[in-house]
Amino acid sequence: GQGGRPNLAAAAAKLGISEQTLRDALGPPPPDLQAAAAKLGITVQALTDALGVPPPR
């Protein structure tokens, strides 16, 4: 639905990591995308593309 949570399982699969790894990197809501991307060693753009969310401004 609109404004639902991103599909972490699908995002993790796109990134080639486990859903738990992605969940741990994102931390509690609201997720810090910059910190999560840094933890995962990927760009914020790659992370937001996988999650299907707009990049932070």
QUICOR-V74963 format. One record per pair of residues at least 12 apart in sequence whose ideal C-beta (glycine too) atoms are under 10 Angstrom apart, sorted by the first residue. I is the first residue (numbers start at 0). J is the second residue. D is the distance in whole Angstrom. If there is no record, write none. Layout:
# QUICOR-V74963
I_J_D, I_J_D
This chain:
# QUICOR-V74963
4_28_9, 4_50_10, 4_52_10, 5_21_10, 5_25_9, 5_30_9, 5_47_9, 5_49_9, 5_50_4, 5_51_6, 5_52_6, 6_18_10, 6_49_10, 6_50_8, 6_51_7, 7_19_9, 7_21_5, 7_22_6, 7_25_8, 7_49_9, 7_50_8, 8_21_9, 8_22_10, 9_49_8, 9_50_9, 9_51_8, 10_25_10, 10_46_8, 10_47_10, 10_48_9, 10_49_4, 10_50_5, 10_51_7, 10_52_9, 11_24_10, 11_39_10, 11_49_8, 11_50_10, 12_49_9, 13_45_9, 13_46_10, 13_48_8, 13_49_4, 13_50_9, 13_51_9, 14_39_7, 14_41_7, 14_45_7, 14_46_8, 14_48_9, 14_49_5, 14_50_9, 15_41_10, 15_49_10, 16_39_7, 16_40_10, 16_41_9, 16_49_9, 20_38_9, 20_39_7, 21_35_8, 21_38_10, 21_39_7, 21_46_9, 21_49_8, 21_50_9, 22_35_10, 23_35_9, 23_38_8, 23_39_10, 24_36_8, 24_37_9, 24_38_4, 24_39_5, 24_40_10, 24_41_9, 24_46_9, 25_38_9, 25_39_9, 25_46_9, 25_50_9, 26_38_9, 30_46_9, 30_50_9, 30_52_9, 30_55_10, 31_55_9, 32_44_10, 32_46_6, 32_47_6, 32_50_8, 32_52_8, 32_54_8, 32_55_5, 33_46_9, 33_54_10, 33_55_7, 35_50_9, 42_54_9, 43_55_7
